Amino acid sequence: MTATGAAPGKVILFGEHAVVHGQPAIACTLTDRGVASTCTADADGPRLDMPEWGQSVRPATMERAVEAVPRAFALALAFVGLPPDAQVRVTMEGNLPPSVGMGSSAAFSVALLRGLAAFAQRPLTDDALLAGATQLEGVFHGDPSGLDHTTVALGGCVYFCRARGDAPSVIRRVPLPAPVHVAVGVTARAGNTRQLVSRLKARAQAEPRAFAPVFDAIGALADEGARALEAGDWPRLGVLFDVNHGLVNALGVSTLACELMVSRARDAGALGAKLTGAGGGGAVIAVCEGEAHARAVASALEGLPEVRAFATALHA
């Protein structure tokens, strides 16, 4: 028996870090970057192979495991009702760069759950998939905002604000009248999302009067960004990107590599550019005037040391 599951990567358009502090954010899935799982019956299972990342793991209980992937694998098996000694081998493959702020852990979680649920012949509803992905993302990030796995599970362009107190999460799709052509540059990242979020949270708690207005401003930009996206106003979207990047930089999560990528994209004529994801290096996204322009901006980004880049289009 063979079963499969898949999930796309994502880019955050507005609201990184501020979304953890109750502000709205917007993210969009990538149609050409993602992760797929193939689950096959295997008497030597359970086993999880990730050949592109050079890993092969067995599941482990939360009490024994130190590494996140074996813990997440164990949780995924239990969530879909498979026993700890299930005779299944899972192979994960994809073209989504890990640990750069493009939703690799969320895509891993959703693709793994979809594949194992299909293998167990227990299809997951959207709500169940989100609940399972929340558990797995908790292994990787501790207290995830919910933005990444919600966007990856639902697909398209998503406006998200996490639950606060008695107020439930706000989740709605953002309609796009046309594809948004973008260039994405990627470089190595110092630290992971969990570490970067924790450091910023500690700084914000120490200086709430300094950081709270910045989070509020980033949240306001997400609302303005939704209007620009819905109107297909890409020049305004670019301006909002630039402002959002300045605010994220003020939070202290940008790096020299990010600043060089943003500057190079703007010099190449991008309508606007910003860090996307948790920062510390990672990825930058630039709004472009069309497919050819996006390819030209991506080419310009690849002229920087240790930067990989690609052009893509974002769809609703």
C-alpha positions as CSV (number, residue, x, y, z in Angstrom):
1,M,0.0,0.0,0.0
2,T,1.2,3.5,-0.9
3,A,-0.2,6.8,0.1
4,T,0.9,10.4,-0.5
5,G,0.6,13.8,1.0
6,A,1.9,17.2,0.0
7,A,2.1,20.8,1.2
8,P,3.5,24.1,-0.2
9,G,6.0,26.5,1.3
10,K,5.0,30.0,2.1
11,V,6.2,33.6,2.3
12,I,5.0,36.1,4.8
13,L,3.9,39.4,3.2
14,F,3.1,41.3,6.3
15,G,3.3,40.8,10.1
16,E,6.3,38.6,10.9
17,H,7.0,38.7,14.7
18,A,4.1,41.1,15.4
19,V,1.7,38.2,14.7
20,V,3.1,36.4,17.8
21,H,2.1,39.5,19.8
22,G,-1.6,39.5,18.6
23,Q,-1.3,41.6,15.5
24,P,-2.7,40.5,12.1
25,A,-0.4,39.1,9.4
26,I,-0.7,38.0,5.7
27,A,1.1,35.0,4.2
28,C,0.8,33.3,0.8
29,T,1.7,29.8,-0.3
30,L,4.3,29.1,-3.1
31,T,2.9,27.1,-6.0
32,D,6.4,25.9,-7.1
33,R,8.1,25.2,-3.7
34,G,7.0,22.5,-1.3
35,V,7.3,19.1,0.4
36,A,5.8,15.7,-0.4
37,S,5.4,12.6,1.7
38,T,5.2,9.0,0.3
39,C,4.1,6.4,2.8
40,T,4.6,2.7,2.0
41,A,4.0,-0.5,4.0
42,D,7.3,-1.7,5.4
43,A,7.9,-4.4,8.0
44,D,11.0,-2.5,9.1
45,G,8.9,0.6,10.0
46,P,8.1,3.0,11.4
47,R,10.8,5.0,9.7
48,L,11.1,8.5,8.2
49,D,13.6,9.1,5.4
50,M,14.5,12.6,4.2
51,P,17.2,11.9,1.6
52,E,17.6,15.5,0.5
53,W,18.5,16.5,4.0
54,G,20.5,13.4,4.8
55,Q,18.3,12.2,7.6
56,S,16.7,8.9,8.5
57,V,14.9,8.7,11.8
58,R,12.7,6.5,14.0
59,P,9.9,8.0,16.0
60,A,10.6,8.7,19.7
61,T,8.4,9.6,22.6
62,M,8.3,13.1,23.9
63,E,10.1,11.9,27.1
64,R,13.0,10.4,25.3
65,A,13.5,12.5,22.2
66,V,15.8,15.5,22.0
67,E,15.6,16.1,18.2
68,A,12.5,17.7,16.9
69,V,11.9,15.5,13.8
70,P,11.6,12.2,15.7
71,R,9.3,13.8,18.2
72,A,7.1,15.2,15.5
73,F,7.0,11.9,13.7
74,A,5.8,10.2,16.9
75,L,3.1,12.8,17.4
76,A,2.0,12.5,13.8
77,L,1.6,8.7,14.0
78,A,-0.4,9.0,17.2
79,F,-2.6,11.8,15.8
80,V,-3.8,9.7,12.8
81,G,-4.3,6.7,15.0
82,L,-1.3,4.6,13.9
83,P,0.5,2.6,16.7
84,P,4.0,3.5,17.7
85,D,5.3,0.3,15.9
86,A,3.3,0.9,12.7
87,Q,4.8,-0.9,9.7
88,V,5.2,2.2,7.6
89,R,8.1,4.0,5.9
90,V,7.7,7.6,5.1
91,T,9.9,9.3,2.5
92,M,9.9,13.1,2.5
93,E,11.1,15.0,-0.6
94,G,10.8,18.5,-1.9
95,N,12.5,21.7,-3.2
96,L,11.7,23.9,-0.2
97,P,14.9,25.2,1.5
98,P,14.8,24.4,5.2
99,S,15.3,26.9,8.0
100,V,15.1,30.1,6.0
101,G,11.7,31.4,6.9
102,M,9.7,29.8,4.1
103,G,7.5,27.5,6.2
104,S,9.6,24.3,5.9
105,S,8.5,22.9,9.2
106,A,4.9,23.8,8.5
107,A,5.1,22.1,5.1
108,F,6.8,19.1,6.6
109,S,4.1,18.8,9.3
110,V,1.1,19.2,6.9
111,A,2.6,16.9,4.3
112,L,3.5,14.2,6.9
113,L,0.0,14.3,8.4
114,R,-1.7,14.2,5.0
115,G,0.4,11.2,3.9
116,L,0.0,9.2,7.2
117,A,-3.8,9.9,7.3
118,A,-4.2,8.6,3.8
119,F,-2.1,5.6,4.7
120,A,-4.2,4.9,7.8
121,Q,-7.4,5.5,5.6
122,R,-8.5,8.1,8.1
123,P,-9.0,11.3,6.1
124,L,-8.5,14.6,8.1
125,T,-11.0,17.4,8.0
126,D,-9.5,20.9,7.7
127,D,-10.0,21.5,11.4
128,A,-8.3,18.2,12.3
129,L,-5.4,18.9,10.0
130,L,-4.9,22.3,11.6
131,A,-5.1,20.8,15.1
132,G,-2.5,18.2,14.2
133,A,-0.2,20.7,12.5
134,T,-0.4,22.9,15.6
135,Q,0.9,20.0,17.7
136,L,3.8,19.3,15.3
137,E,4.7,23.0,14.9
138,G,4.8,23.2,18.7
139,V,7.6,20.7,18.7
140,F,9.6,22.9,16.3
141,H,8.7,26.4,17.5
142,G,7.4,26.0,21.1
143,D,4.5,28.5,20.8
144,P,3.8,29.1,17.1
145,S,1.5,31.9,16.1
146,G,-0.4,29.6,13.8
147,L,0.2,31.7,10.7
148,D,2.6,29.3,8.9
149,H,0.7,26.0,9.2
150,T,-2.7,27.7,8.7
151,T,-1.5,29.2,5.5
152,V,0.2,26.0,4.3
153,A,-2.8,23.8,5.1
154,L,-5.4,26.1,3.5
155,G,-3.3,27.4,0.6
156,G,-3.5,30.7,-1.2
157,C,-3.2,34.1,0.4
158,V,-4.4,34.1,4.0
159,Y,-5.1,36.9,6.5
160,F,-4.5,35.7,10.0
161,C,-4.7,37.0,13.6
162,R,-4.2,34.5,16.4
163,A,-6.7,34.1,19.2
164,R,-6.4,36.4,22.2
165,G,-8.3,36.0,25.4
166,D,-12.0,35.3,24.5
167,A,-11.5,36.4,20.9
168,P,-11.1,33.6,18.4
169,S,-8.5,33.5,15.7
170,V,-9.3,35.5,12.6
171,I,-8.7,33.6,9.4
172,R,-9.8,34.7,6.0
173,R,-8.6,34.4,2.4
174,V,-7.4,37.5,0.6
175,P,-8.6,37.5,-3.0
176,L,-6.0,38.5,-5.6
177,P,-7.3,39.9,-8.9
178,A,-4.1,38.8,-10.6
179,P,-0.9,36.9,-9.7
180,V,1.7,38.9,-7.8
181,H,5.1,38.5,-9.4
182,V,7.9,38.4,-6.9
183,A,11.6,37.6,-6.6
184,V,12.8,35.7,-3.5
185,G,16.4,35.7,-2.3
186,V,17.7,33.2,0.2
187,T,20.8,33.1,2.4
188,A,22.0,31.2,5.4
189,R,20.3,32.1,8.7
190,A,21.9,32.6,12.2
191,G,19.6,30.7,14.6
192,N,16.2,29.1,14.1
193,T,12.7,30.6,14.3
194,R,12.2,29.5,17.8
195,Q,15.4,31.1,19.0
196,L,14.7,34.4,17.1
197,V,11.2,34.7,18.3
198,S,12.2,34.0,21.9
199,R,15.0,36.6,21.9
200,L,12.7,39.3,20.5
201,K,9.9,38.4,23.0
202,A,12.4,38.8,25.9
203,R,13.5,42.2,24.5
204,A,9.9,43.3,24.0
205,Q,9.0,42.3,27.6
206,A,11.9,44.3,28.9
207,E,10.9,47.4,27.0
208,P,7.2,47.2,26.3
209,R,6.7,50.9,25.6
210,A,9.4,50.9,22.9
211,F,8.3,47.7,21.2
212,A,4.4,47.8,21.5
213,P,4.1,50.8,19.0
214,V,6.2,49.0,16.5
215,F,4.1,45.8,16.7
216,D,0.9,48.0,16.4
217,A,2.4,49.7,13.3
218,I,3.2,46.3,11.7
219,G,-0.3,45.2,12.3
220,A,-1.8,48.3,10.7
221,L,0.4,47.6,7.7
222,A,-1.1,44.1,7.4
223,D,-4.6,45.7,7.1
224,E,-3.4,48.2,4.5
225,G,-1.6,45.4,2.7
226,A,-4.8,43.4,2.4
227,R,-6.5,46.3,0.7
228,A,-3.6,46.8,-1.7
229,L,-3.6,43.1,-2.6
230,E,-7.3,43.0,-3.1
231,A,-7.1,46.0,-5.4
232,G,-4.2,44.7,-7.4
233,D,-2.3,47.8,-6.5
234,W,1.3,46.5,-6.8
235,P,3.1,49.8,-6.6
236,R,1.3,50.5,-3.3
237,L,2.1,47.0,-2.2
238,G,5.8,47.7,-2.8
239,V,5.7,50.9,-0.7
240,L,4.1,49.0,2.2
241,F,6.8,46.3,1.8
242,D,9.4,48.9,2.3
243,V,7.8,50.4,5.3
244,N,7.2,46.9,6.8
245,H,10.9,46.1,6.3
246,G,12.0,49.2,8.1
247,L,9.8,48.3,11.1
248,V,11.1,44.7,11.2
249,N,14.6,46.1,11.0
250,A,13.8,48.3,14.0
251,L,12.9,45.1,16.0
252,G,16.5,44.0,15.5
253,V,15.9,40.8,13.5
254,S,17.4,41.9,10.2
255,T,21.0,41.2,9.3
256,L,23.6,42.6,6.9
257,A,22.8,39.8,4.5
258,C,19.1,40.8,4.6
259,E,19.9,44.5,4.1
260,L,22.1,43.8,1.2
261,M,19.4,41.7,-0.5
262,V,16.8,44.3,0.1
263,S,19.0,47.0,-1.3
264,R,20.0,45.0,-4.3
265,A,16.4,44.2,-5.1
266,R,15.4,47.9,-4.9
267,D,18.4,48.9,-7.1
268,A,17.2,46.3,-9.7
269,G,13.9,48.2,-9.9
270,A,11.7,46.2,-7.4
271,L,8.6,48.0,-6.4
272,G,9.5,47.2,-2.8
273,A,11.4,44.6,-0.8
274,K,11.4,43.2,2.7
275,L,12.6,40.4,4.9
276,T,10.1,37.5,5.0
277,G,10.1,35.2,8.0
278,A,11.8,35.4,11.3
279,G,15.0,37.1,10.1
280,G,18.5,36.4,11.2
281,G,19.3,36.0,7.6
282,G,17.0,33.7,5.7
283,A,14.7,35.1,2.9
284,V,13.8,38.4,1.3
285,I,10.9,39.0,-1.0
286,A,10.6,41.7,-3.6
287,V,7.5,42.8,-5.5
288,C,8.1,43.1,-9.2
289,E,6.3,44.5,-12.3
290,G,5.9,41.2,-14.1
291,E,7.4,37.8,-14.8
292,A,10.4,39.1,-16.8
293,H,11.1,41.7,-14.2
294,A,10.9,39.2,-11.4
295,R,13.5,37.0,-13.2
296,A,15.8,40.0,-13.6
297,V,15.5,40.9,-9.9
298,A,16.2,37.3,-9.0
299,S,19.3,37.3,-11.2
300,A,20.5,40.5,-9.6
301,L,20.1,39.0,-6.1
302,E,22.1,36.0,-7.2
303,G,25.0,38.3,-7.8
304,L,25.4,38.7,-4.1
305,P,27.7,36.3,-2.3
306,E,26.1,33.1,-1.0
307,V,22.6,34.1,-2.2
308,R,20.2,31.8,-4.1
309,A,17.2,33.4,-5.7
310,F,14.2,32.5,-7.8
311,A,11.2,34.2,-9.4
312,T,7.7,33.1,-8.8
313,A,4.1,34.2,-8.8
314,L,1.7,34.3,-5.8
315,H,-1.9,33.2,-6.4
316,A,-5.0,33.5,-4.3
